C-alpha cells in the first residue's frame, strides 16, 4: 500500500492509509506493523465491519463518524500503555475542541471521553510486533448508539470528520513530545483538570467484584484510587460508572 500525508493539515510525522471500509482500523494497523509499516502510520476508515472496544466489546461503526488508529514504534522512550491512554484522551479532546469549541468534553477513567456524562469517544490501545503500539480511537460525529452522544447532537452538526482527524493528529504529536520532555506528571495533571467524577461517588466494576466509593485521585502511574468504607483501593483496570446527569 502506498502511504502518503494525503490530508491537508496532517503533521509530517503521519503517513495516511485511508479506506472506505475495513474490519477494524486497529486490526489493519497491526497487520501493517507486522509488514514493516513505519511509526506514524495512520489508518483511517469511513466505516468498520468489526469495530471493537475494550475487552473485545463491539464498537458500532457506521459511516459518518471517525475511526482511526495510529502506529507508534520506538521513539527514544518507552511510555507505558496506561500513560498513552491518558495522553490520547487529551489529544482527542484537543482535536474535538479545535473543530467544535462549544462542546464541553470531559474524561472518564480510564479511556472514555464524555459530554454531559454521555460517551462521545473511546480509545483502544494494543501492543503490536517488534515493540510497536497501536492507538485506536473512535469519535461519534454524526451518530451514536443508545446511551451515548455525538457532535451532531451537541450543537456541532457542521463538523467534518477530517476536521477532527487533523486536529487530533496535531495534538497527539504535541502530547507525545510533551510526554517525552516532561514525563507523565504533566499529562496526569492535564487529564485531572478535565476529569469527571473526581471527589464524587462512583461505582467500579471489576471482573470479580463491584466496588463503590469516592474517586479520590490518580496515582503517579494513572491507577484510580478509590476510597471505600473498607479503605483505599488501587485499581488499574475496571469499568467506572458515574451518576447520570439529568
Secondary structure, DSSP 4 states (H G I P E B T S, - for coil): ---B--STT--TT-EEEEEEEES-HHHHHHHHHHTTPPTTEEEEEEEESS-B-GGG-B----TTSEEEEEEE---SS---HHHHHHHHHHHHHHHHHHH-TTS--EEETTTEEEETTEEEEEEEEEE-STT-EEEEEEE-SS---TT---GGGTT-TT--HHHHHHHHHHHHHHHHHHHHHH-HHHHHHHHHHTBSSTTSEEEEE-SS-EEEEEEEEE-TTS-EEEEETTEEEEESS-EEE-PPP-
